[in-house]
Amino acid sequence: MSDRRQLVRDKVIYGGVAETGEPGGSRDCIVRNISENGASLEFSNVVKLPLEPISLTIARKGRSFLAKVIWWRDNFVGVAFSSEAPSELPVSDLAERLRKSEEKKRQLQRRIKELLGEG
């Protein structure tokens, strides 16, 4: 079986969020490999994504990509990144969720120090 990719993908394990334009269309995923042109995603269960472009946000890279689903098999999905500027990406609350999570982490760390008598 020949590989049709133009660029070699780097093997990675990044957390990601795939979003469609539909309400509640946000799904957490794991980016298993990535290149400048696309990525392979793994979801926790079988997924059916629309044929329309999706927004893929990878917090570790600090980037969002407009992506088109090229293939899927069970809970694995291959996407190609679009070079076109999207007219309207789905709205993401990922940055806000991350900020709240970091704030909660700091609160818990302070509370642990208090309980241990270090604060």
C-alpha positions as CSV (number, residue, x, y, z in Angstrom):
1,M,0.0,0.0,0.0
2,S,1.6,3.3,-1.0
3,D,1.4,6.4,1.1
4,R,-0.2,9.3,-0.7
5,R,1.0,12.0,1.7
6,Q,3.1,14.8,0.3
7,L,5.0,15.4,3.6
8,V,6.1,13.0,6.3
9,R,4.1,13.3,9.4
10,D,5.7,13.6,12.9
11,K,4.5,11.2,15.5
12,V,3.1,13.2,18.4
13,I,0.6,12.9,21.2
14,Y,-1.2,16.2,21.5
15,G,-4.6,17.0,23.0
16,G,-7.0,18.5,20.5
17,V,-10.5,19.7,20.1
18,A,-12.4,19.1,16.8
19,E,-15.4,21.4,16.3
20,T,-18.1,21.5,13.8
21,G,-20.5,24.3,13.2
22,E,-23.3,22.4,14.9
23,P,-24.4,23.1,18.5
24,G,-22.6,20.7,20.8
25,G,-20.3,19.8,17.9
26,S,-17.1,19.9,20.0
27,R,-15.2,16.6,20.6
28,D,-11.9,16.1,22.4
29,C,-9.4,14.0,20.5
30,I,-5.7,13.0,20.5
31,V,-3.5,14.1,17.6
32,R,-1.4,11.0,16.8
33,N,0.7,12.5,14.0
34,I,0.9,15.8,12.2
35,S,2.5,17.6,9.2
36,E,2.0,21.0,7.6
37,N,-0.8,19.5,5.5
38,G,-2.7,17.3,7.8
39,A,-3.1,15.1,10.9
40,S,-4.3,11.8,12.2
41,L,-6.8,12.1,15.1
42,E,-8.0,9.5,17.6
43,F,-11.3,9.9,19.5
44,S,-12.4,8.1,22.6
45,N,-15.2,6.3,20.7
46,V,-16.5,5.8,17.2
47,V,-17.1,9.2,15.6
48,K,-19.0,10.4,12.6
49,L,-17.8,13.9,11.5
50,P,-19.5,15.9,8.8
51,L,-18.0,16.3,5.3
52,E,-17.9,20.1,5.8
53,P,-14.7,21.5,7.1
54,I,-14.1,21.3,10.9
55,S,-12.0,23.5,13.2
56,L,-9.1,21.6,14.9
57,T,-7.6,23.3,17.9
58,I,-4.3,22.0,19.3
59,A,-3.6,23.9,22.6
60,R,0.0,22.7,22.8
61,K,0.8,24.2,19.4
62,G,-1.3,27.3,20.2
63,R,-3.0,26.9,16.8
64,S,-6.3,26.2,15.1
65,F,-6.6,24.7,11.7
66,L,-9.5,24.5,9.3
67,A,-9.5,20.8,8.3
68,K,-11.4,18.5,5.9
69,V,-12.0,14.9,6.8
70,I,-10.2,12.7,4.3
71,W,-10.8,9.3,5.8
72,W,-12.2,7.7,9.0
73,R,-12.2,4.2,10.5
74,D,-14.0,3.6,13.8
75,N,-12.5,6.2,16.2
76,F,-9.6,7.2,13.9
77,V,-9.9,10.2,11.5
78,G,-7.5,11.6,8.9
79,V,-7.8,15.3,8.1
80,A,-6.1,17.6,5.6
81,F,-5.6,21.2,6.5
82,S,-7.1,23.8,4.3
83,S,-5.0,26.7,3.0
84,E,-8.0,28.8,2.4
85,A,-9.0,31.5,5.0
86,P,-12.2,30.3,6.6
87,S,-15.2,32.6,6.2
88,E,-16.3,31.7,9.7
89,L,-14.7,29.2,12.1
90,P,-16.9,27.6,14.7
91,V,-16.7,29.5,18.0
92,S,-14.5,27.9,20.6
93,D,-14.5,28.2,24.4
94,L,-11.3,26.2,24.7
95,A,-9.2,29.3,25.8
96,E,-11.7,30.1,28.5
97,R,-11.9,26.5,29.7
98,L,-8.1,26.4,29.9
99,R,-7.9,29.7,31.8
100,K,-10.4,28.4,34.3
101,S,-8.6,25.1,34.7
102,E,-5.3,26.9,35.4
103,E,-7.0,29.1,37.9
104,K,-8.6,26.1,39.7
105,K,-5.2,24.4,39.7
106,R,-3.5,27.4,41.4
107,Q,-6.3,27.4,44.0
108,L,-5.9,23.7,44.8
109,Q,-2.1,24.1,45.1
110,R,-2.6,27.0,47.6
111,R,-5.1,24.9,49.6
112,I,-2.7,21.9,49.7
113,K,0.1,24.2,51.0
114,E,-2.3,25.5,53.7
115,L,-3.2,22.0,54.8
116,L,0.4,21.0,55.0
117,G,1.2,24.0,57.0
118,E,3.6,25.4,54.3
119,G,1.4,28.5,53.5
